[in-house]
Amino acid sequence: MYTSDGHLRPLDEVEADIIRLAIGHYRGRMSEVARRLGIGRSTLYRKLGELGIDTAA
C-alpha cells in the first residue's frame, strides 16, 4: 500500500495488483474474477487495457 518513502501508492497501481492477484487466484476465469471484484466483465476487460495488464500468459 505504501511506497518506499512512506507515501500511499497510486490507486491505479493498487488496482492493477488486485486484478492480477484475482486473475491468478481464480486461474484466469475472467467471469469469476469480475464477479468477485464486483464489476462487469466488460469493465474488467476495459481496466485490463487501461492498466496494460496482459492476460495471455
N, C-alpha and C positions, 0 to 999 in steps of 0.2 A: 503494500500500500504506500510505502514511503520511498523516496529517492535516497541515494547515499548521503545527501546533505540534510536529510530530515524533513523534507517537504513532501506533501502528497503528490503521488504520481498523477499525470493527466488522466481524465476519465476514459479517453479512447484507448489508452494503454491497458488500463484495468479491464475494460470491457473486452478487449481483444484476448487477454489472458483467460478470462472467464469463459469466453466462447471456445477457445482452444481446449481448455480443460473439459468442458461439456462434450465437445466432439470426441475427445479421447475416451472419456468415461462411458459415453453411450455408443462407442465403437462406430462413429460416423453415421449413425442412424439419424439423419437430419430432422425427420418429423419428430422424433423423440427429443432431440436437442432443443428444437423450437418449443415444443410443449413444456419441457422442464424449465426453460428460461422465461416462459410466459409471453412468447412472441409468436407471430405467424411465420410460416416457412418462407414466404416471400420477403418478410422483414429480415429474417436470418440471412438469406442469400444476399440481400442488399447490403447488410452490415459486413458480411464477408468481403464483398467487393470494396466497400469504402475503407475497411481496415487493412486490406491487402492480405487477407488470410487465404492461403492455398489449401484446399482440401483434397487435392489429387493424390497426395502421398499416403 
